[in-house]
């Protein structure tokens, strides 16, 4: 990854920092998926996290070119936030107990509910451009997108939580989310994370994670105009290439590099450098 990012920095940095907006930036899973961009000073970051403890952890990271806001993004109205013992489960929607009871699941005990205000993505004046939007809000993804139409017009890629098994009462189905993205020419590229569960009562000594067959959710990466690169300016292709490499999507990064070489925008010698980095 280090060698790949060295090449990516040479090839794509001239096109500017990738502007990342992270809604639901709780660092519960460790490093952010775009950590390589942070480490190589290739992005600026605007993150939102409504839970105070998680927000304070983000501040402690002391990332360069990062702004974190202790707020929730939504439709501009107040909503009830259901806070569970495992804070990664907290949501505007209550857990669907029937499904939770079926899964070998822990941390789902409700701690408290609080009424919190939300801000519309389109109303955030500090954000003038989004290259990459990451949303992990346990069911509020469609609400956020519907209230961010203007900001999303120039977005290059979206990483979004895809729910395959409904975990919350009232959350929009996956089909509605996919329809929203498809209409706006975001095409599915890869599944970055996939969460699986054992069904409750089926765990036995010797069973390992290969026995987790029930899919719950995953993080999908969607890219705008993936099959119509002619619609993108060189600057956009450059920032998309940087993002792809930062997310570990080296094939997409290489595709962006080849497009820029063909357009006479970068040094052709970088092709061999990236091939070597991918093979390293």
C-alpha contacts under 8 A as a table, 3 or more apart, distances in Angstrom:
res1	aa1	res2	aa2	distance
1	X	4	X	5.06
1	X	5	X	6.13
1	X	248	X	7.45
1	X	277	X	7.90
2	X	5	X	5.19
2	X	6	X	6.24
3	X	6	X	5.06
3	X	7	X	6.54
3	X	277	X	5.35
3	X	280	X	7.78
4	X	7	X	5.32
4	X	8	X	6.12
4	X	245	X	7.05
4	X	250	X	7.89
4	X	274	X	6.52
4	X	277	X	4.91
4	X	278	X	6.42
5	X	8	X	4.71
5	X	9	X	5.89
5	X	36	X	7.44
5	X	40	X	7.46
5	X	245	X	6.61
5	X	246	X	7.04
6	X	9	X	5.26
6	X	10	X	6.55
7	X	10	X	5.19
7	X	11	X	6.13
7	X	270	X	7.19
7	X	273	X	6.61
7	X	274	X	6.05
7	X	277	X	7.51
8	X	11	X	5.06
8	X	12	X	5.59
8	X	13	X	7.42
8	X	241	X	7.54
8	X	242	X	5.91
8	X	245	X	6.72
8	X	274	X	7.84
9	X	12	X	5.50
9	X	13	X	5.11
9	X	40	X	7.52
9	X	42	X	7.35
9	X	242	X	7.33
10	X	13	X	6.14
10	X	14	X	7.75
11	X	14	X	7.20
11	X	238	X	7.75
11	X	257	X	7.29
11	X	266	X	6.50
11	X	267	X	7.77
11	X	270	X	6.99
12	X	15	X	5.69
12	X	16	X	7.56
12	X	238	X	4.99
12	X	239	X	6.43
12	X	241	X	6.70
12	X	242	X	5.67
13	X	16	X	5.49
13	X	17	X	6.65
13	X	42	X	6.69
13	X	238	X	7.68
13	X	239	X	7.80
13	X	242	X	7.50
15	X	234	X	7.92
15	X	235	X	5.06
15	X	236	X	7.69
15	X	238	X	5.55
15	X	239	X	6.21
16	X	42	X	7.71
16	X	235	X	7.63
16	X	239	X	6.80
17	X	41	X	7.85
17	X	42	X	4.95
17	X	43	X	4.48
17	X	44	X	6.27
17	X	239	X	6.97
18	X	42	X	6.27
18	X	43	X	4.40
18	X	44	X	6.27
18	X	131	X	6.04
18	X	132	X	7.30
18	X	239	X	5.55
18	X	240	X	7.78
18	X	242	X	7.28
18	X	243	X	6.74
19	X	43	X	5.69
19	X	44	X	5.05
19	X	45	X	6.13
19	X	129	X	6.92
19	X	130	X	5.52
19	X	131	X	5.07
19	X	132	X	6.32
20	X	43	X	6.71
20	X	44	X	6.06
20	X	45	X	4.78
20	X	46	X	6.29
20	X	130	X	6.28
20	X	131	X	6.10
20	X	132	X	4.85
20	X	133	X	6.03
20	X	134	X	7.68
21	X	45	X	5.89
21	X	46	X	4.86
21	X	47	X	5.68
21	X	130	X	6.55
21	X	132	X	6.29
21	X	133	X	4.96
21	X	134	X	6.29
22	X	25	X	5.51
22	X	45	X	7.43
22	X	46	X	6.30
22	X	47	X	4.53
22	X	48	X	6.25
22	X	133	X	6.02
22	X	134	X	4.78
22	X	135	X	6.13
23	X	47	X	5.85
23	X	48	X	4.92
23	X	49	X	6.78
23	X	72	X	7.88
23	X	73	X	7.01
23	X	133	X	7.68
23	X	134	X	6.11
23	X	135	X	4.86
23	X	136	X	6.36
23	X	137	X	7.13
24	X	47	X	7.43
24	X	48	X	5.69
24	X	49	X	5.10
24	X	50	X	7.61
24	X	72	X	7.91
24	X	135	X	6.12
24	X	136	X	5.08
24	X	137	X	5.45
25	X	47	X	5.88
25	X	48	X	5.82
25	X	49	X	5.47
25	X	58	X	7.89
25	X	136	X	7.44
26	X	49	X	6.12
26	X	54	X	5.43
26	X	55	X	6.94
26	X	58	X	7.34
26	X	88	X	7.61
27	X	30	X	5.44
27	X	31	X	6.68
27	X	32	X	6.89
27	X	54	X	6.95
27	X	57	X	7.41
27	X	58	X	6.85
28	X	54	X	7.88
28	X	88	X	6.78
29	X	32	X	7.79
31	X	35	X	6.03
32	X	35	X	5.06
33	X	36	X	7.88
33	X	246	X	7.96
33	X	247	X	6.05
34	X	37	X	5.52
34	X	38	X	6.88
34	X	243	X	7.57
34	X	246	X	5.54
34	X	247	X	5.47
35	X	38	X	5.05
35	X	39	X	6.16
35	X	246	X	7.16
36	X	39	X	5.04
36	X	40	X	6.15
36	X	246	X	5.02
36	X	247	X	7.38
37	X	40	X	5.24
37	X	41	X	6.04
37	X	42	X	4.90
37	X	43	X	5.66
37	X	242	X	7.76
37	X	243	X	7.29
37	X	246	X	5.25
38	X	41	X	5.16
38	X	42	X	6.19
38	X	43	X	6.01
38	X	44	X	7.88
38	X	63	X	7.18
38	X	64	X	7.31
39	X	42	X	7.77
41	X	64	X	7.56
42	X	242	X	7.57
43	X	65	X	7.34
44	X	64	X	7.93
44	X	65	X	4.98
44	X	66	X	5.92
45	X	65	X	6.23
45	X	66	X	4.52
45	X	67	X	6.16
46	X	66	X	5.90
46	X	67	X	4.88
46	X	68	X	5.88
46	X	69	X	7.80
46	X	127	X	7.83
47	X	66	X	7.60
47	X	67	X	6.23
47	X	68	X	4.66
47	X	69	X	6.20
48	X	55	X	7.98
48	X	68	X	5.79
48	X	69	X	4.93
48	X	70	X	6.05
48	X	71	X	5.82
48	X	72	X	6.47
48	X	73	X	7.39
49	X	52	X	7.54
49	X	54	X	6.91
49	X	55	X	5.54
49	X	68	X	7.52
49	X	69	X	6.41
49	X	70	X	5.20
49	X	71	X	5.67
49	X	72	X	6.31
50	X	54	X	8.00
50	X	55	X	7.04
50	X	69	X	7.94
50	X	70	X	5.02
50	X	71	X	4.42
50	X	72	X	4.96
51	X	54	X	5.53
51	X	55	X	6.09
51	X	70	X	7.07
51	X	71	X	7.95
52	X	55	X	4.95
52	X	56	X	6.16
52	X	70	X	6.62
53	X	56	X	5.23
53	X	57	X	6.45
54	X	57	X	5.07
54	X	58	X	6.44
55	X	58	X	5.09
55	X	59	X	6.48
55	X	68	X	7.43
55	X	69	X	7.54
55	X	70	X	6.01
56	X	59	X	5.05
56	X	60	X	6.33
57	X	60	X	5.06
57	X	61	X	6.67
58	X	61	X	5.32
58	X	62	X	7.44
58	X	68	X	7.24
59	X	62	X	5.66
59	X	63	X	7.93
59	X	68	X	7.08
62	X	66	X	7.96
63	X	66	X	5.68
71	X	117	X	7.89
71	X	118	X	6.96
71	X	119	X	7.76
72	X	116	X	7.70
72	X	117	X	6.95
72	X	118	X	4.91
72	X	119	X	6.50
73	X	76	X	7.59
73	X	118	X	5.01
73	X	119	X	4.85
73	X	120	X	5.83
73	X	121	X	6.39
73	X	144	X	6.44
74	X	77	X	7.35
74	X	118	X	5.12
74	X	119	X	5.61
74	X	120	X	5.34
74	X	121	X	7.20
74	X	140	X	7.12
74	X	143	X	5.81
74	X	144	X	4.79
74	X	147	X	7.02
75	X	118	X	6.40
75	X	119	X	6.31
75	X	120	X	5.09
75	X	143	X	6.24
75	X	144	X	6.52
75	X	146	X	7.98
75	X	147	X	5.81
76	X	117	X	7.00
76	X	118	X	4.82
76	X	119	X	4.39
76	X	120	X	4.99
77	X	117	X	5.88
77	X	118	X	5.59
77	X	119	X	7.34
78	X	115	X	6.45
78	X	116	X	5.31
78	X	117	X	4.01
78	X	118	X	5.78
79	X	92	X	6.47
79	X	115	X	5.51
79	X	116	X	5.58
79	X	117	X	6.37
79	X	118	X	7.40
80	X	92	X	5.70
80	X	93	X	7.96
80	X	113	X	6.33
80	X	114	X	5.50
80	X	115	X	4.34
80	X	116	X	6.27
81	X	90	X	6.92
81	X	91	X	5.59
81	X	92	X	4.58
81	X	93	X	7.33
81	X	113	X	5.45
81	X	114	X	5.29
81	X	115	X	6.07
81	X	116	X	6.75
82	X	90	X	5.46
82	X	91	X	5.31
82	X	92	X	5.90
82	X	93	X	6.71
82	X	94	X	6.22
82	X	110	X	7.07
82	X	111	X	7.90
82	X	112	X	6.37
82	X	113	X	4.61
82	X	114	X	6.87
83	X	87	X	6.56
83	X	89	X	7.33
83	X	90	X	4.53
83	X	91	X	6.81
83	X	110	X	6.07
83	X	111	X	5.67
83	X	112	X	5.49
83	X	113	X	5.84
83	X	114	X	7.89
84	X	87	X	5.61
84	X	88	X	7.97
84	X	89	X	6.04
84	X	90	X	5.45
84	X	107	X	6.88
84	X	108	X	5.71
84	X	109	X	5.52
84	X	110	X	4.39
84	X	111	X	5.13
84	X	112	X	7.20
85	X	89	X	7.97
85	X	107	X	5.08
85	X	108	X	6.09
85	X	109	X	5.57
85	X	110	X	6.32
85	X	111	X	5.92
86	X	89	X	5.81
86	X	90	X	7.54
86	X	106	X	7.91
86	X	107	X	4.62
86	X	108	X	6.45
86	X	109	X	7.97
87	X	90	X	5.38
89	X	108	X	7.23
89	X	138	X	6.83
90	X	138	X	7.09
91	X	94	X	6.83
91	X	137	X	6.65
91	X	138	X	5.42
91	X	139	X	6.93
91	X	140	X	7.72
92	X	138	X	7.73
92	X	139	X	7.39
92	X	140	X	7.00
93	X	138	X	7.87
93	X	139	X	6.97
93	X	168	X	5.73
93	X	169	X	6.09
93	X	170	X	6.47
93	X	171	X	6.58
94	X	168	X	5.48
94	X	169	X	5.74
95	X	100	X	7.35
95	X	108	X	7.86
95	X	167	X	5.73
95	X	168	X	4.17
95	X	169	X	5.99
96	X	99	X	5.79
96	X	100	X	6.32
96	X	166	X	7.35
96	X	167	X	5.22
96	X	168	X	4.52
96	X	169	X	4.96
97	X	100	X	4.92
97	X	101	X	5.91
97	X	167	X	7.92
98	X	101	X	5.29
98	X	102	X	6.56
99	X	102	X	5.07
99	X	103	X	6.58
99	X	166	X	7.43
99	X	167	X	6.38
100	X	103	X	5.33
100	X	104	X	7.85
100	X	105	X	6.57
100	X	108	X	7.89
100	X	167	X	6.83
101	X	104	X	7.66
101	X	105	X	7.68
101	X	200	X	7.21
102	X	199	X	5.83
102	X	200	X	5.45
103	X	197	X	6.39
103	X	198	X	6.16
103	X	199	X	4.44
103	X	200	X	4.76
104	X	197	X	6.36
104	X	198	X	5.43
104	X	199	X	5.25
104	X	200	X	4.24
104	X	201	X	7.23
105	X	108	X	7.28
105	X	197	X	7.61
105	X	200	X	7.60
110	X	113	X	7.99
119	X	123	X	6.98
119	X	124	X	7.50
120	X	123	X	5.23
120	X	124	X	6.89
120	X	144	X	7.07
120	X	147	X	5.56
120	X	148	X	6.70
121	X	124	X	5.58
121	X	144	X	6.78
121	X	145	X	7.98
121	X	147	X	6.04
121	X	148	X	4.79
121	X	151	X	7.19
122	X	125	X	7.73
122	X	147	X	6.23
122	X	148	X	4.69
122	X	149	X	7.00
122	X	150	X	6.12
122	X	151	X	5.76
124	X	127	X	5.85
125	X	128	X	6.60
127	X	130	X	7.26
128	X	151	X	7.46
129	X	151	X	6.63
129	X	154	X	7.01
129	X	155	X	7.54
130	X	133	X	6.62
130	X	151	X	6.66
130	X	152	X	6.82
130	X	154	X	6.62
130	X	155	X	5.14
130	X	156	X	7.72
131	X	154	X	6.96
131	X	155	X	4.55
131	X	156	X	5.02
131	X	157	X	6.54
131	X	239	X	7.58
131	X	240	X	7.73
132	X	155	X	6.10
132	X	156	X	6.03
132	X	157	X	4.99
132	X	158	X	5.67
132	X	159	X	7.69
132	X	243	X	7.80
133	X	155	X	7.34
133	X	157	X	6.54
133	X	158	X	4.80
133	X	159	X	6.29
134	X	158	X	5.76
134	X	159	X	4.63
134	X	160	X	5.86
135	X	141	X	6.39
135	X	158	X	7.81
135	X	159	X	6.38
135	X	160	X	5.02
135	X	161	X	6.70
136	X	141	X	7.23
136	X	160	X	6.28
136	X	161	X	5.65
137	X	140	X	5.45
137	X	141	X	6.19
137	X	161	X	7.79
138	X	141	X	7.41
138	X	161	X	7.53
139	X	142	X	7.55
139	X	168	X	7.29
139	X	171	X	5.09
139	X	172	X	6.81
140	X	143	X	5.29
140	X	144	X	6.33
140	X	171	X	7.25
141	X	144	X	5.24
141	X	145	X	6.30
141	X	160	X	7.45
141	X	161	X	7.65
141	X	177	X	7.80
142	X	145	X	5.05
142	X	146	X	6.01
142	X	172	X	7.21
142	X	176	X	7.85
142	X	177	X	6.03
142	X	180	X	7.99
143	X	146	X	5.27
143	X	147	X	6.43
144	X	147	X	5.28
144	X	148	X	6.20
145	X	148	X	4.96
145	X	149	X	6.42
145	X	152	X	7.85
146	X	149	X	6.01
148	X	151	X	5.43
148	X	152	X	6.02
149	X	152	X	5.24
149	X	153	X	6.50
150	X	153	X	5.56
151	X	154	X	6.74
151	X	155	X	7.39
152	X	155	X	5.00
155	X	158	X	7.65
155	X	224	X	7.43
156	X	223	X	5.99
156	X	224	X	5.27
156	X	236	X	7.36
156	X	240	X	6.56
157	X	186	X	7.32
157	X	221	X	7.06
157	X	222	X	5.51
157	X	223	X	4.35
157	X	224	X	5.88
157	X	240	X	7.67
158	X	186	X	7.95
158	X	220	X	7.99
158	X	221	X	5.79
158	X	222	X	5.16
158	X	223	X	6.55
159	X	219	X	6.31
159	X	220	X	5.51
159	X	221	X	4.51
159	X	222	X	6.34
160	X	219	X	5.41
160	X	220	X	5.47
160	X	221	X	6.70
161	X	217	X	6.89
161	X	218	X	5.68
161	X	219	X	4.51
161	X	220	X	6.33
162	X	174	X	6.32
162	X	217	X	5.47
162	X	218	X	5.24
162	X	219	X	5.87
162	X	220	X	6.44
163	X	166	X	6.29
163	X	167	X	7.84
163	X	173	X	7.47
163	X	174	X	5.94
163	X	216	X	6.42
163	X	217	X	4.40
163	X	218	X	6.68
164	X	174	X	6.86
164	X	215	X	6.64
164	X	216	X	5.52
164	X	217	X	5.26
164	X	218	X	7.84
165	X	215	X	6.91
165	X	216	X	5.03
165	X	217	X	6.73
166	X	169	X	7.61
166	X	171	X	7.65
166	X	173	X	7.62
166	X	216	X	7.74
167	X	216	X	7.91
168	X	171	X	5.77
172	X	176	X	6.68
172	X	177	X	7.53
173	X	176	X	5.75
173	X	177	X	7.00
174	X	177	X	5.20
174	X	178	X	6.24
175	X	178	X	5.13
175	X	179	X	6.09
176	X	179	X	5.08
176	X	180	X	6.30
177	X	180	X	5.22
177	X	181	X	6.47
178	X	181	X	5.21
178	X	182	X	6.04
179	X	182	X	5.09
179	X	183	X	6.12
180	X	183	X	5.51
180	X	184	X	6.61
181	X	184	X	5.30
181	X	185	X	6.39
181	X	186	X	5.09
181	X	187	X	7.36
181	X	222	X	7.97
182	X	185	X	5.04
182	X	186	X	5.37
182	X	187	X	6.42
183	X	186	X	7.57
184	X	224	X	7.89
185	X	224	X	5.50
185	X	225	X	5.89
186	X	222	X	5.49
186	X	223	X	5.10
186	X	224	X	4.16
186	X	225	X	6.41
186	X	226	X	7.58
187	X	222	X	5.14
187	X	223	X	5.24
187	X	224	X	5.97
187	X	225	X	6.86
187	X	226	X	6.23
188	X	220	X	7.24
188	X	221	X	6.16
188	X	222	X	4.37
188	X	223	X	6.41
189	X	220	X	7.60
189	X	221	X	5.57
189	X	222	X	5.39
189	X	223	X	6.42
190	X	220	X	5.97
190	X	221	X	5.34
190	X	222	X	7.34
191	X	194	X	7.08
191	X	218	X	6.84
191	X	219	X	5.90
191	X	220	X	4.52
191	X	221	X	6.20
192	X	218	X	7.21
192	X	219	X	5.42
192	X	220	X	5.85
192	X	221	X	6.77
193	X	218	X	4.96
193	X	219	X	4.96
193	X	220	X	7.32
194	X	215	X	7.33
194	X	216	X	7.65
194	X	217	X	6.02
194	X	218	X	4.15
194	X	219	X	6.70
195	X	215	X	6.02
195	X	216	X	5.53
195	X	217	X	5.42
195	X	218	X	5.81
196	X	212	X	5.42
196	X	213	X	6.01
196	X	214	X	5.29
196	X	215	X	4.39
196	X	216	X	5.53
196	X	217	X	7.54
197	X	212	X	4.76
197	X	213	X	6.26
197	X	214	X	5.11
197	X	215	X	6.42
197	X	216	X	6.92
198	X	202	X	6.76
198	X	203	X	7.02
198	X	211	X	6.66
198	X	212	X	4.56
198	X	213	X	6.37
198	X	214	X	6.26
199	X	202	X	5.85
199	X	203	X	7.85
199	X	212	X	7.93
199	X	214	X	7.18
200	X	203	X	7.35
203	X	207	X	6.50
204	X	207	X	5.61
207	X	210	X	7.68
207	X	211	X	6.28
208	X	211	X	5.75
208	X	212	X	7.72
209	X	212	X	5.33
210	X	213	X	7.36
212	X	215	X	7.97
223	X	226	X	5.57
225	X	228	X	4.79
225	X	229	X	6.02
225	X	231	X	7.06
225	X	232	X	7.74
226	X	229	X	6.23
228	X	231	X	5.92
228	X	232	X	7.88
229	X	232	X	5.40
229	X	237	X	7.84
230	X	233	X	7.72
232	X	236	X	5.94
232	X	237	X	6.35
233	X	236	X	5.22
233	X	237	X	6.37
234	X	237	X	5.04
234	X	238	X	6.06
234	X	260	X	6.67
234	X	265	X	7.39
235	X	238	X	5.07
235	X	239	X	6.30
236	X	239	X	5.21
236	X	240	X	6.04
237	X	240	X	5.00
237	X	241	X	5.99
237	X	256	X	5.85
237	X	259	X	7.86
237	X	260	X	7.39
238	X	241	X	5.06
238	X	242	X	6.31
238	X	256	X	6.77
238	X	257	X	7.52
238	X	260	X	7.46
239	X	242	X	5.05
239	X	243	X	6.14
240	X	243	X	4.98
240	X	244	X	6.01
240	X	253	X	7.43
240	X	256	X	7.22
241	X	244	X	5.08
241	X	245	X	6.28
241	X	252	X	6.86
241	X	253	X	4.34
241	X	254	X	7.32
241	X	255	X	7.81
241	X	256	X	5.13
241	X	257	X	6.71
242	X	245	X	5.32
242	X	246	X	6.12
242	X	253	X	6.73
243	X	246	X	4.95
243	X	247	X	6.16
243	X	253	X	7.70
244	X	247	X	5.18
244	X	248	X	6.29
244	X	249	X	4.85
244	X	250	X	6.39
244	X	252	X	5.94
244	X	253	X	5.01
245	X	248	X	5.03
245	X	249	X	5.37
245	X	250	X	5.21
245	X	252	X	7.68
245	X	253	X	5.31
246	X	249	X	7.41
249	X	252	X	5.66
249	X	253	X	6.35
250	X	253	X	4.84
250	X	254	X	5.97
250	X	278	X	6.85
251	X	254	X	5.05
251	X	255	X	6.16
252	X	255	X	4.94
252	X	256	X	6.27
253	X	256	X	5.15
253	X	257	X	6.28
254	X	257	X	4.94
254	X	258	X	6.18
254	X	271	X	7.88
254	X	274	X	7.05
255	X	258	X	5.20
255	X	259	X	6.24
256	X	259	X	5.08
256	X	260	X	6.31
257	X	260	X	5.15
257	X	261	X	6.18
257	X	266	X	7.86
257	X	271	X	7.24
258	X	261	X	5.00
258	X	262	X	6.10
258	X	271	X	7.09
259	X	262	X	5.17
259	X	263	X	6.30
260	X	263	X	4.98
260	X	264	X	6.20
260	X	265	X	5.10
260	X	266	X	5.97
261	X	264	X	5.02
261	X	265	X	5.74
261	X	266	X	5.29
261	X	267	X	6.62
261	X	268	X	5.61
262	X	265	X	7.62
264	X	267	X	7.67
266	X	270	X	7.73
267	X	270	X	5.81
268	X	271	X	5.80
269	X	272	X	5.89
269	X	273	X	6.82
270	X	273	X	4.84
270	X	274	X	6.08
271	X	274	X	5.32
271	X	275	X	6.28
272	X	275	X	5.07
272	X	276	X	6.20
273	X	276	X	5.24
273	X	277	X	6.24
274	X	277	X	4.88
274	X	278	X	6.08
275	X	278	X	5.17
275	X	279	X	6.22
276	X	279	X	5.15
276	X	280	X	5.98
277	X	280	X	5.10
